Amino acid sequence: MKKIILLLVCSANVMMIKAQKHEFLNPPKFSDADLSKPKSLLDENAPAEILYKSVHYKVDGATGYLNKKYFYRVKVYDKDKAEDWLNLEVPLYQSGADKETLGKFKAFTYNLEGGNVVPTKVEKSSQYKSKESKYVNVTKFAFSNVKNGSVLEYQYEVTSPFLYIIPEFLIETDTPSLYTEYVLDSPLNISYNINYTGVLAPKHRMIEERNIYGSQYKTYRFGYENIEGFKTEKFVRNDRNYRTKISAELNSTNFRELKLYSSSWNQIGKRLYENEDFGEELNKTRLVRDNMPAGILEMETDLEKANAIFSYVQKTFTWNKDKGIYTDGGIRKMLDTKTGNAAEINLFLVMLLREAGIKADPLLISTVENGMINLTSPNVSNMNFILASISLGGVYHIYDATSKQSAMDELPLRDWNQYGILLAKNKAEQIQMKNIKPSSTLLTVDAKINDDGSISGSYTDRDTGTFAMYVKDSYDENPEKYKKQYKENYSIDFTGIDSKVLDNGAFESTMKFSSSNLIDRVGKKIIINPMLFLSKTSNEFDQTESRKYPIDFGAPTTKVKKVTLEIPEGYTIEELPKNKRIVTDDKQIEYSYMIEQKGNKLEVTSTTKISSADYPKEYYPAFKQIWGVASKHENQVISLVKK
């Protein structure tokens, strides 16, 4: 009898374990209750909530193709603030004759009308295609009949010949999620490295070898429940680096012969130097000899030679905005057309530097928007840009000839992303990249108070260094939008806006303005903030929760705001505001507010100096304090009294 009871208890325990075992790739049936749900329990202010999100990557052992399946179900609470979910974009990659194809596609908008569930189908015929780059086409769909309370559901499949391109999958998004899962199934002869970043741990986890799809596979399965929306922080240039996410990189294949794709930086460097679109291009020394500018080889120092060669490449060739670490049309074509991608321009720069006897090598990086390099899992897919590096006296210096405003060690903001991989001919070396070149912003107002109570004058906005490159890129992308932002930021009518690059590489915009909203009259007094529209109206360091991430400005920074205000005849200043200077003990952060009357003119200058490009999160209270002081002093007013 005891044995029977024991068997019954054991059997019951086994049944409970089986009942509790989590099932992946099993979307719950659509529930009418989701349509009547008034708000998210994870975040009552969330405009949308992910009810179910699944991605399944499966490598087909027979065809060698990668099948990507996506399933999303999203609840919309406030459609005006959930615009990111109202349109679906499916990127499809291509390279030469190889390309991805969109297969099965289903999408619906569900609404509750008169107590009934009413679906609205998104027709595949309504898709819109756009070519984002030479390698990426995007198929776009728009959900229709979306209302507050709607549920959006879509699923689609993509067949890909690119085993090495498994997109990075964000677990943490801005939208809270009740359930998110990631599944990768791969035959045993095709091996991947799985990389995790972020702090969230899956509630359900399975990593094992098992017989599925008729053969032995390695499966990776992770399920996350009740994920709050990611809280963004200011002064973080790419917060994807800190979100929980999963990526997979092809490590090796074994089709009768073992072939490694991810092993060490040295092996990756060796393969790149053997690649026809990288190393073989670097070896075309005849192109270099025929295109070396006259007089450079006769220069005395390597620094003079390097800067002269860089200047020649920078001025002669124009970047076509294509990133990448491989040449496209090739360097010979670039020499003919004077236009090339990042690899062609900067590899040619390396070739010229080497020909001049300078120790020069390509430096592989991942730009800021591409995310940080995964140093623990070497893989060329981490990289999307090439720079040129030289060694002078054992010190590395970096060039980027794709920017017309850059200089030695003064690079666009996109390049400064902590680390790079230096590829010498026989050795790969990891180097840390830290921007120590200061950049500045100088805002200057020259104004006067008119008889009708308006204020008019001129305004100049000048940026130097890496900030100038960033602003110039923004201007080139959309000049009208760039000019419009002045009015939007300051609520001032600006006219005659003229933007240009100065001879020293700075980017400057000048304009005229007039406003009737900058002064108040109280009896015979004129009340005015002498900083005019440049006053700091808020403290950007206003985070109430504890800071989680480093503070990243991109460059050591000096920001100067200077206003010269002409006092109208017959008026005198009742009392000048207080001057102020505050600096941290380690001299890293400094702020000053200085005001002075010179005849009938009032000069006020605020200066903020930040000595480093980035700071650990522990500096946040210091920044918050100093920015608070700045806000207080820049909002002081003066009274002009009629004599």
Number of C-alpha atoms within 10 A of each C-alpha: 6 7 8 9 10 11 12 12 12 12 12 12 12 12 12 11 11 10 9 9 10 13 9 17 14 8 13 9 6 12 9 15 8 16 19 14 14 13 18 20 14 16 15 12 11 20 21 30 26 23 21 19 24 20 19 19 22 21 21 14 18 7 8 16 16 23 21 20 19 16 19 18 22 22 29 28 24 18 18 12 12 18 12 11 17 16 12 16 15 15 19 19 19 17 12 7 5 11 16 20 16 15 13 12 15 15 23 21 23 25 23 18 8 7 9 9 13 14 16 16 16 19 14 13 7 10 14 12 14 11 12 11 12 12 14 16 19 18 16 16 20 17 19 15 13 19 16 17 22 25 27 24 22 19 17 16 20 19 19 23 19 17 16 17 15 18 12 13 15 16 24 23 18 14 21 23 26 18 17 22 22 25 19 21 26 22 23 17 17 21 20 23 14 14 14 15 16 15 11 14 13 16 11 15 16 14 13 11 15 14 11 13 11 7 10 16 23 19 20 18 18 18 21 20 16 15 18 18 19 17 12 16 16 15 16 17 18 16 17 21 18 17 21 18 20 17 17 19 24 19 19 18 17 12 9 7 8 11 12 15 21 20 13 16 21 18 18 20 23 18 13 19 20 13 14 14 19 21 18 12 22 23 13 14 15 8 17 20 13 8 11 17 14 7 9 16 16 9 13 9 10 19 15 13 21 26 15 17 20 24 17 15 21 23 14 14 21 20 21 13 12 17 19 19 27 22 21 18 12 18 24 14 13 20 17 9 11 17 18 26 26 28 29 31 30 29 26 26 30 27 24 26 26 18 16 21 12 19 16 26 23 29 27 26 28 27 24 19 14 17 19 19 24 15 14 8 17 21 22 19 18 19 21 19 24 30 26 26 26 24 15 14 6 7 7 14 15 19 26 26 28 27 19 19 26 21 20 19 17 23 25 22 20 17 23 22 23 16 21 26 23 23 23 18 14 10 13 18 13 14 13 11 17 16 22 15 17 20 22 21 21 16 20 19 25 16 22 19 21 14 9 7 16 14 20 18 18 17 18 18 16 21 23 24 25 29 23 24 25 18 18 23 14 13 17 11 11 10 13 10 12 15 19 13 11 15 13 10 9 13 12 16 14 20 14 12 15 12 19 14 18 12 8 9 18 22 24 21 17 17 19 18 18 19 17 14 14 18 18 14 12 10 8 12 17 18 16 18 18 27 25 20 17 18 19 17 12 13 17 14 18 16 13 6 6 10 16 14 19 16 21 18 17 25 24 20 23 18 17 17 19 23 23 22 23 20 19 15 11 10 16 15 17 12 11 15 19 10 14 14 15 16 15 12 8 7 11 15 19 19 21 19 21 16 20 14 15 10 8 14 16 18 18 21 20 24 17 23 19 21 18 19 19 19 16 12 14 14 15 19 15 15 20 16 15 22 20 18 18 25 17 15 21 22 19 15 17 17 21 20 17 15 9
